[in-house]
Amino acid sequence: MELDYAGKSALITGGSKGIGLATARAFAAEGAALHLASRTADDLARVRDDIIRDFDVPVAVHAVDLSIGDAARTLARECSHVDILVNNAGAIPGGTLDDIDETVWRQAWDLKLFGYINLMRAMYAEMKALGRGVIVNNCGTAGNQKPSDYAAGVTANGALITLTRALGGTSLNHGIRVLGINPGDMENERGVNFLRRQAEKAFGDADRWREMYSDLPGGSAPDSDDMANAILFLASPRARYISGIVLTIDGGLSASQSVIGG
């Protein structure tokens, strides 16, 4: 299937590693021009050079702290012409309500929650003026599952899921699609670190983290490329009438947990 990315451009936050990097490479493979944003200039430079070498597409990089509202607004002005925004930057630490103090909670939300909101607000205005655009938010399935030992994360993810659905419910009236994905447990750096913590709790041995896959559908976990492929389709013109949805990508785990004896 041709995804019709010729002449398109995308801004991807958190674009130097993990899902962001996999998404950048997926877009580049389809011929899209890229704007990549993250905090670390050296990482961005390395990624830029690799993508240009492998795919020969234009890549601009932006070393920026998106937890700062003015920085997000500046980035939106610099990228006002792009067709697609992929909000992906941010990671929220695990812990219960008692574990995460106000300082840590606010720092995490400044990037993952308010970083998304500030960039969405600014980019939506730019896209509305042009009469076209796509915004894809990487939210997180914990916003649906609501585990109590991820208090700050489930609250932020749940807010982003709701906002994505609400905005995407009317955005096509402005020529814009707003949608998202909810990754489940993953085999990437962050996912493996999580599984190691779970294995330490379960077995007293973090090195037994692969055994945690026994609780996942098919005894396996997705990787960053699986998420990137979903984003690639959802952001493409082939999905032109899809808006206001957040696609959960967890192998059916959320669905099975809603069924007694599932």
Secondary structure by P-SEA (a helix, b strand, c coil): cccccccbbbbbcccccaaaaaaaaaaaaaccccccccccaaaaaaaaaaaaaccccbbbbbbcccccaaaaaaaaaaaccccbbbbccbbbbbbccccccaaaaaaaaacaaaaaaaaaaaaaaaaaaaccbbbbbbcccccccccccaaaaaaaaaaaaaaaaaaacccccccbbbcbbbbcccccaaaaaaaaaaaaaacccccccccccccccccccccaaaaaaaaaaaacccccccccbbbbcccaaaaaaacccc
